[in-house]
Amino acid sequence: MWILPFAGPLLIGTIANSLVIKGACPACRKQFAGYKNQMIRCASCGNIVWQPEGDSFGRDSRRTGSRKSKPEIIDVEFEEK
């Protein structure tokens, strides 16, 4: 019983950390953090750095029913002059 005050906060912290994603933006290398169930944009450059699976371009996969289409991914390279 005396362990609960010590183990409780550690357990809650571990669960909370499993729901959070942290990293560096691939475009500008600034740090970002957010919840795994949300789309995360870089605060510095505005790029989307995390998008949960099943959420393609803001549409909920439950509403699309049986119609499933893959998003078209376009690879773009920039050249500075």
C-alpha positions as CSV (number, residue, x, y, z in Angstrom):
1,M,0.0,0.0,0.0
2,W,2.9,2.4,0.7
3,I,4.3,1.8,-2.8
4,L,1.2,3.3,-4.5
5,P,2.1,7.0,-3.9
6,F,5.5,6.4,-5.7
7,A,4.4,4.0,-8.4
8,G,1.3,5.8,-9.4
9,P,2.9,8.9,-10.9
10,L,5.5,6.8,-12.6
11,L,2.8,4.7,-14.2
12,I,0.8,7.7,-15.3
13,G,3.9,9.3,-16.8
14,T,4.8,6.2,-18.8
15,I,1.3,6.0,-20.2
16,A,1.3,9.7,-21.1
17,N,4.6,9.4,-22.9
18,S,3.3,6.5,-25.0
19,L,0.6,8.9,-26.4
20,V,3.0,11.7,-27.3
21,I,5.3,12.0,-30.3
22,K,8.4,14.2,-30.4
23,G,10.9,14.8,-33.1
24,A,12.6,17.2,-35.4
25,C,11.0,18.6,-38.5
26,P,12.6,17.1,-41.6
27,A,12.4,20.5,-43.4
28,C,13.7,23.0,-40.9
29,R,15.0,20.8,-38.1
30,K,13.0,22.5,-35.4
31,Q,11.7,20.4,-32.5
32,F,8.0,19.4,-32.5
33,A,5.7,17.6,-30.0
34,G,2.1,16.5,-30.1
35,Y,-0.4,13.7,-29.6
36,K,-0.2,10.6,-31.8
37,N,-4.0,10.8,-32.6
38,Q,-3.7,14.3,-34.1
39,M,-2.2,15.8,-37.2
40,I,0.9,17.7,-36.1
41,R,2.3,20.7,-38.1
42,C,5.7,22.3,-37.5
43,A,5.2,25.6,-35.7
44,S,8.2,27.1,-37.6
45,C,7.6,26.2,-41.2
46,G,4.0,24.8,-41.2
47,N,4.8,21.4,-42.7
48,I,2.8,18.4,-41.7
49,V,5.3,16.3,-39.6
50,W,2.8,13.6,-38.3
51,Q,-0.5,12.3,-39.5
52,P,-2.2,9.4,-37.8
53,E,-2.9,6.4,-40.0
54,G,-6.5,6.2,-41.4
55,D,-6.7,10.0,-41.5
56,S,-5.9,11.0,-45.0
57,F,-6.2,14.7,-45.7
58,G,-8.6,15.5,-42.9
59,R,-11.2,12.9,-43.8
60,D,-12.2,10.3,-41.2
61,S,-11.9,6.8,-42.5
62,R,-15.1,5.7,-40.8
63,R,-17.2,8.2,-42.8
64,T,-15.8,7.0,-46.2
65,G,-17.4,3.5,-45.8
66,S,-16.1,0.9,-48.1
67,R,-14.7,3.4,-50.6
68,K,-10.9,3.4,-49.9
69,S,-8.5,5.3,-52.1
70,K,-4.9,5.9,-51.6
71,P,-3.7,9.5,-51.5
72,E,-1.5,10.6,-54.3
73,I,1.9,11.5,-53.0
74,I,3.9,14.0,-55.0
75,D,7.7,14.3,-54.4
76,V,8.9,17.8,-54.9
77,E,12.5,19.0,-54.9
78,F,13.4,22.7,-54.5
79,E,16.4,24.3,-56.1
80,E,17.7,27.6,-54.6
81,K,19.2,30.1,-57.0
